Amino acid sequence: MVLAGRARGGRVALRTAPQRRRGVARTLADRGAVRSRATLEDENKSKGEGKSENENESENENVPWPECEYSFTAKGSSGVEGPSTPSSVAVLAVSNFRKEWQALREWQASRKDLELTQDSGYYDEGSSGPGGGAFELGSMGDEELCVTFEDQLKKLTLDAEGIYERELKRQKDGDYFKKKSWIIKGPYIVLCWALDRLYGKDRPIQRFWLLETVARMPYFSYISMLHLYETLGWWRKGAAVKSVHFAEEWNEFNHLLIMESLGGDDSWIDRFAGYHGAIVYYWVLNLLWLISPYLAYQFSELLENHAVDTYSQFVDENEELLRTLPAPAVAKNYYQNEDLYMFDEFQTSRSSAASRRRPQINTLYDTFSNIRDDELEHVKTMVACQNTNKSVRSPHQSR
């Protein structure tokens, strides 16, 4: 049983999940009715009278939701807001340790409080305790809507077997996996096995957050190594591709912000695994690059293809629910920004202006579908980087 508390008149009213769902249904109905009566006719006039009845019904389903933010990271000093120059490493390290330590203590305390409440037997599905009956009489505020939105996110699933089947199908097409070196296939298999066991079917957002935290490292590594080779006077022909890698890292960073906004970084253990795994991954990639840049790009190709399979499985598996949930503000800001130069920069397969993507982001289905498509563009770029006969350039450089 999930309980939500909200202060009222100096006391906290606890509400069960079924009560919140009944309340949110009433509130959404109220909001939809108000929108339908007050604005639908005006919208039809401004957008044209030739719309079908189905189109009007579809528009009427776009019930306004509040902006809900569940990110742990963005609430602290490591968020994207504030001055662009950081403090000293000592100040940042101490501040982060205090924040993480406090989060760990609060997590332990909240689990104890929840266990005590449930063990008391006072709040159950049919409880008429504080706030129980009165809750259904009124409408829900933005706070309750955000809590209910969080409950809906917990219904999302990701079937590891489905991902594996997609990968097997892709490997059979053209003997894809057989052509890869065992130097990279071994670590890749171990990594996929560990992810499937660390993140069960009911924790897809947390899995995506860890993946996006680690996914930024290859491009950071490639830029570092290309910069090193230039400094040593070894190699400067790959200077132009650094802008492509930076745009790829920027794209993965915005994927990370989306997962944070959905609560992917809420658990202390996920943050610990993601941050430390990313550091290890960065230095392993640097070493692999020194051995063979070709193998480094090939390893990233494997991982990006795995990401395509993972997001494809997630989108297909949860399509119905994803279409009913709103897109985070950070997703709209990234995909529908007025300046999409950085968004185009990493999509090396789309050299002409006519072929460039211009996503429309309204729901979580739109959001995750475009993340999947982004990962496919990364695959194409990694394949292009393995071609020793042709230089890789961004779409802006190709014109």
Secondary structure, DSSP 8 states (H G I E B T S, - for coil): --EEEEEETTEEEEEEHHHHHHHHHHHHHHHHHHHHHHHHHHHHHHH-S---HHHHHHHHT----------SGGGSTTSS-S-SS---HHHHHHHHHHHHHHHHHHHHHHHHHHHHHHHHT-S-TT---TTHHHHHHS---HHHHHHHHHHHHTT----HHHHHHHHHHHHHTTTTGGGS-HHHHHHHHHHHHHHHHHS-TT-HHHHHHHHHHHHTHHHHHHHHHHHHHHHTTS--TTTTHHHHHHHHHHHHHHHHHHHHHTTTT-SHHHHHHHHHHHHHHHHHHHHHHHH-HHHHHHHHHHHHHHHHHHHHHHHHHTHHHHTTSB--HHHHHHHT-S--HHHHHT-TT--SGGG-------BHHHHHHHHHHHHHHHHHHHHHHT-TTS----HHHH-
